[in-house]
C-alpha cells in the first residue's frame, strides 16, 4: 500500500530542475542508505531528516522506489523499509564478487607505497596458496611465487587466516598438516601457535619473522567477508635488512589501511578482528 501524498500542493524542489537525473539518483541513494541503516524502518519525516532532503522530495523519490520494489511502505506502522529489489541487487554483488580480481590494483599500490612485494593468499586444504603478487623493484624479493603453496604455520598469511578461525579448527589443521620446522624460528607446537594467534587477534597483524625462510620477513592481515569469516590474507614480504623494527609500525599502518579499503570494496567486515596496525603491545610481536 502506498502512503497518501502529503496534504496540499507539493512544490517541486527547484534544485531538482537544475540538476536533473544525476542529482535525483544521488538523493535516491541517500534515502536507501538511510533506510538500510535503520533496523525497523523510518517515517517519511525521519527519512527526509536522515537523507537531508525536503519532505516533498523524499516522498516523491520513495514512491518511485516503491514502484520498483526497492522500498516498501508498511501501512500499519507508517514506516518505510528496504524492499526486495534492493536485496536482489545486493545478492547479485555477493555472487559475483571476486576478492582476487578486486585486490589486484590494491596490491600494486601496496607495493608502490612500501617498496616491498605485495601478495594475496587463500587457504586451501590446510595450506595457503599465493593467488596474486606484485613484486618489489628491489633485487632481493620474496621467494613464494603465484601458485605456490605454503604450510599455514610457516607464513604470516597463514597465521593471519588461522587467527580468524575457531581454536578447534586451528588444532584440526595443525594436527592434519603437522608442524615441521622450516627454520630455527618456526613455531612447532600447537600451544605456541595458539599463543601466537592470541597476539595476532589482539593487534590485527600477523608476522613471519624468518619462520619460513631465513632472512625473510612477512607482515599480513586477514580479509573478511560480511560475516567476519576470513576469505584471504594480504601481505608484504621482504628481507629483514629492509623490513627493520624501525619500519614495522609504518608498514603495518599502510597494510592495515589498504586491507581495510579492500574489505570496504568487497563488502566485508573487520568487526571480529579489527585491524589496529601499529597500536598496542602486541603489534610488533
N, C-alpha and C positions, 0 to 999 in steps of 0.2 A: 504494500500500500504506500502510495506517495504522499509525503507531507503536503498539506494545503499551502498554496502560496502565501507569502506574508501579506497582512492586511494593507490595503491601499495600493496606489500605483507604485510599481518598482522603478526607481530612477536608475538608468544604466550608469555604471561607473565610467566616467569619462576616460579613465586610464585604459579601459578595455579597447575603446575605439582607436586610441593612439597606438597601442602595441599589437593588436591583432591576436592571431592564434598562438604565437610563441609565448606571450605572457599568460594566456589562458592555460596553456599546458603547464607552465611553471606553477600557477596557482592551484591547478588540479593536483599536482604532485604534492604541494604543501598540505592540501586537505587530506590526501591519502596518508601522508606521514603522520599528521595529527591524529587521525583515526587509528592508525596502526599502533601508535604509542599508548592508546587507551585500551585497557583490557575489557571494559564494559560498554564502550561506545560513548558518544558525545551528543549533546543537544546542538541545535543549529547555532545558538549563541556561543557555546563553548568551542565549537569547531571554528567559527569565524575568529574568535579571540586567539586561539592557538595558531591558526594559519595566518593571523594578522591581516585579515581581509574584511571588507564590508559584509554585513549580513546578507544584503541583497545579492552580492557577487557570489558569496558562499552558497546560498540557496540555489542559484542558477547552475553552478557547477555541480553541486550534489545531485540535482535532478538529472543532469546529463549523465553523470557517472552511474546513477541508479538505472538509467535506461540501458546501459551496457553491462550492468550487474557487477560493477566494480565496488559499489557501496549498496547498502540496503537500509531501509528505514523501518524501525520497529515501532508500530503504532501504539502498542500498549505502554511503552516506556517513553516514547518521544525521542528515542536515541538513534543516531546514525552509526552504522558499523561497517567494517570492511566486508565486501561481498565476495562471491565465489569466483568471479573472473580474476580478481587480484590474486587469489590463491592459485588459480590455474597458471597465470603468468609466472608467479614465483616458483611453482613446482617445475616448470619448464627450465628455468635457470638452474635449479638444483640438479636436474637430469643431465643437462648439457655442459655444466662447468668442468673444466679440466685444470686441475691445480698446477700441472707441469707446464702447460702452454701459458697459463696466466702468469706463472712465476718467472718465465724467461727474461722479460725486459727488466724485472727487478733484480735478477742475478747480474745482469750487465751493469746496472747502476751500483750494486753492492761491490762488484769488482772495481769499478772506476773510483768509488769513494774510498775504499780501504786499500786498494792496490794488491789485494790478495785473491786467490782463486775462490770463486763462489760456486756452491753446489746445492742441489736439492736431492734428497733421498726419500725413498719409501720403504716400508717394511714388507718383506715377502718371505714366508716360510721360516720366520725366526731370524732372518738376516736383514740387512739394509742394502738396497741397490741404488747406485748413483744413476739418477734419471736424466739429469741435465747439469751442465757445468760451463762456466765461463772462466777460462784460465787467466791467471795473472800474467802480466807482461814481463815479470822478472824471470830470470833464467831458471832459478830453482822454484819448482811448482809442486803441487800435490801429486801423489802417485796413483790415486784411485781414479780411473777413467770412467766415462759414461758406460753403463752396463756392468761395472764391477760390483761384486758382492763382498760384503764385509760383515763379520760377526758383530752383533749389536753391542756386546760389552767392550769391544775394541775401540769403537768410534764415538765421537761427540754426537753425531747424528743418531746413532743407535741408542745412546744413552738418553738423548732428548726425547725420543719416541718411547723408550721404556718408561720414562718419567710420567707419561700420560696414561699409563696402564695401571690397573689394579695390581697390588703386590702378588696376588695369586697367579695372574697371567705371567708376570715377570719371572716368578720362580719356575713356572712350567717351561718357558722359553729357555731359561738358563739350564734347566735340567736336560732338556732335549738337545740343545746345541753344545752343551759342555762349556767350560770356561778356560780353554787353554791360553797360555801366555803368548803374546806376540812379541813383547819386550819385557824388560825387567820391571817396567812401571805398570803393566797390565793388572787390573783387578781380577782376581781369580777365584773368589768365593762369593756365594750369594749374599752373605752378611755384609761384606764390603760393598757390593754393588747396591744393595738396598739402602745402606747408609749414604752412599753417593747420590742415589736418586732422591733421597730426602733433601739433600742440599740443593739439587737441581730444581726440585719443586719449590723450594723456598726463594730462590733467586731468579728462576726462569731461564737460566743459561747453562748448557752442558759444555764441559771441556774434555778434550782428549789431549792430555799432557804427555806426549810421547808414548802413549799406551798402545798404539798400532804400529808406528814407525819411529825409530829413534831420530830425534832432531826435528820432528814434525809436530805442530800443534794445530788443533782444530777447535773452533767455537761454534756452537749450534743451538738453535731454538726450534721447538716444535711448531707446526702449523696445524690448527684445529678446525674442525667443521663446526656447524652451528650447535651441535650437541656437546661440544667440548672434547670430542674424540680426536686423537692425533691421526692426521692423514698423511703427513710428510714432515720433513725437517729440513730447514735451510741452514747452510753452514758457510764459514770461511775457513780456509786452511792455508798454512804456510810454514816456513821454517821458524824454529824458536828464536833464531837470530833476528827475525823481523817481528814476530809476534811476542814482543818482550812484555814483562809485567807492567811497564810504564804505559804501554799502548793498550792493554786489555780493557780498561774502563771505557775508553773512547770507541774501541771496536765493538764492544758489547752494546753500547748505546746505538751505534749505527745499525748493527744487526737486528736489535730489538725493534727499532723504528721501521726498518724495511720489512721485517717479518709481519709487523702489525699492519702495514699497508697491504701486503699480500692477503692477509686474512680478511681485511676490510673488503677488498675487491672480490674475494672468494665467497663472502657471506659467512665467514667463520667467526670463531669466538676464542678469546684467550681468558675467559672468565675463570676457568678452573685452574689456570696456571699462568697467572698474569706475568707478562714479561716486565721485569723491573731491572733492565740492564744497567749494570754498574752500581746498583744500590745494595746495601745490606752486607753483612759479614760474609755471607755465602757466595757473593758474586764472583770472587776471584778464586774460589776453591776448585 
